[in-house]
Amino acid sequence: MAQKDWDAVAAAIQARLTELDMTQSELAARAGVAAETVRELRINLHPRRRSPRTLSALSEALGWPTDHLSTIATRGGAAADGAQISDAELGTITDELSSIATRLNEIASRLAKRGE
């Protein structure tokens, strides 16, 4: 079994808490895990194997894909910048951007007709 990078997990959790202006207690409540578990992960107090369910719950509570923290633990900080996204997420983003582009074109067309 490969060594996990718990320092990268701790850094990602801390950065995301700051970004979301969320407390450790709020994260624990949203994820349904003990506040002590969040604290241990956030400061890498006791580096040890964690339940995939715990990492998934924390990832979701932080607004990330379910496997985000597991990916960071496995690959180190490489996933912390959000560079790793799933095909499903990419499809959703593409669909949303297409929808936005369509709406912008409609608005531009309406504005052009008003100016005629």
Secondary structure, 3 states (H helix, E strand, C coil): CCCCCHHHHHHHHHHHHHHHCCCHHHHHHHHCCCHHHHHHHHCCCCCCCCCHHHHHHHHHHCCCCCCHHHHHHHHHHHHCCCCCCCHHHHHHHHHHHHHHHHHHHHHHHHHHHHHC
